[in-house]
Amino acid sequence: MKLTPSKLNTFSMLKLPSAYLCGVRVKYLDDEKCEVTVKHRWINQNPFKSMFWAVQGMAAELSTGALMIGKIQASGKRISMLVTSNNATFTKKATGRIVFTCNDGHLIDEALQKAIETGEGQTVWMKSVGVNVDNVEVSTFNFEWSVKVKQ
């Protein structure tokens, strides 16, 4: 079964309801890139009239996690995945529609291959950059994903 934005959004509605209610949606997904959007609204705002940092984090994490899910699914192996560390930088108030893009699909391949060959857990750092409608960067998130073949 091919992973699609529609399937991920349905998954989000059922398994990540807070992200879904805040408006986090996958718009594009292929082997190398994932785009997730979220629009600043009343439900996801902070007291400073911009998007709450955690909502940005949910969208950014989904852009990296969707790539990871797709690659694990394509491997045909039972592999666990977990965020073990993250950091973020905020450079502008997030208002309007923000698009988080991760272009790190190629980094996952090596980590999965090594995990499958050695049976040991592997980690990979992935970056997601959020930009507004004017293509101005509002935040950058980095996530360290750990992958391990299940026994």
C-alpha positions, 0 to 999 in steps of 0.5 A: 500500500503506497503512502499518500498525503490523504492516508497520512491525513486520515491517520492524523485524524485518528491517531494524532487528533490534536495535530488534526484539530490544529489544522496540520495537513500533509500536502506533498510526499515522495521518497525525498521530500514532504510538505506539511502545512498549517494555518494560523487560527484561533485554536493554534495561537499563542498570546502574541497573536502568532502560531504556538511553537508546539503546533509548528513542532507538530507540523515539522515533526510530521514532515520528517516522520512521514518520510520515515514511515514511508521508507520503513514501509517500503523496506518491508521490515518491522522497524521501530522509530522514535524521536530521541532529540530535537531542537528549534530556532524561531526567526519570525512570527508565524502567521498565515499559512506556514509550510514545513518542508523536509528534503532529507529522505535520502538520509533515511536510506543509509540508517535503515540499511545499517539497522537491517544489516547490523540489527543495531539501532541507528540514528539520523538527524532530519531538518524541517524548515517552515516558511510563510506565504512570502517564502520567509523562514519562520522556524527551523526544527531538527529531529533526531530519529532512532530506528531499530529492527524489531525482533 
